[in-house]
């Protein structure tokens, strides 16, 4: 087993637990649809976080070409994965009270969730830099940094309209970037 394969098992477990937590939360939401009202911001962030977990699990595969792993790089990778997992947990807290609506849950945890988005973006930049791909493609760094800016704005701006637009934008740009733009950049 290579060092990458060894590390990939742990990363897969952490990201997989994040996906599992989101899916269980959505299942809980469906099961209690009459008791807990869905919320547009929460639903959009759930979809965006699900997509980020899946996309980053796939993108982590690029690290397979690394031949020498250091403990520092190992820590960056683990912190990176844990931040994405925590985003899922903040969206669907384990102690969710019956009847508590998801708009209240998101607003109560908004700063934590968006702080994790900022932190995960910074960790992604650190991981990409450690892989030597910070400027490959040249649009990566500005793209990743714009999530930092958006996360900070989301922390500072409480407007419900802004929060819906932010969550929708992050989901839309994530899908557009990964399904369309990356194909053109790679081709």
Rosetta blueprint (number, residue, H / E / L):
1 X L
2 X L
3 X H
4 X H
5 X H
6 X H
7 X H
8 X H
9 X H
10 X H
11 X H
12 X H
13 X H
14 X H
15 X H
16 X H
17 X H
18 X H
19 X H
20 X H
21 X H
22 X H
23 X H
24 X H
25 X H
26 X H
27 X H
28 X H
29 X H
30 X H
31 X H
32 X L
33 X L
34 X L
35 X L
36 X L
37 X L
38 X L
39 X L
40 X H
41 X H
42 X H
43 X H
44 X H
45 X H
46 X H
47 X H
48 X H
49 X H
50 X H
51 X H
52 X H
53 X H
54 X H
55 X H
56 X H
57 X H
58 X H
59 X H
60 X H
61 X H
62 X H
63 X H
64 X H
65 X H
66 X L
67 X L
68 X L
69 X L
70 X L
71 X H
72 X H
73 X H
74 X H
75 X H
76 X H
77 X H
78 X H
79 X H
80 X H
81 X H
82 X H
83 X H
84 X H
85 X H
86 X H
87 X H
88 X H
89 X H
90 X H
91 X H
92 X L
93 X L
94 X L
95 X L
96 X L
97 X L
98 X L
99 X L
100 X L
101 X L
102 X H
103 X H
104 X H
105 X H
106 X H
107 X H
108 X H
109 X H
110 X H
111 X H
112 X H
113 X H
114 X H
115 X H
116 X H
117 X H
118 X H
119 X H
120 X H
121 X H
122 X H
123 X H
124 X H
125 X H
126 X H
127 X H
128 X H
129 X H
130 X H
131 X L
132 X L
133 X L
134 X L
135 X L
136 X L
137 X L
138 X L
139 X L
140 X H
141 X H
142 X H
143 X H
144 X H
145 X H
146 X H
147 X H
148 X H
149 X H
150 X H
151 X H
152 X H
153 X H
154 X H
155 X H
156 X H
157 X L
158 X L
159 X L
160 X H
161 X H
162 X H
163 X H
164 X H
165 X H
166 X H
167 X H
168 X H
169 X H
170 X H
171 X H
172 X H
173 X H
174 X H
175 X H
176 X H
177 X H
178 X H
179 X H
180 X H
181 X H
182 X H
183 X H
184 X H
185 X H
186 X H
187 X L
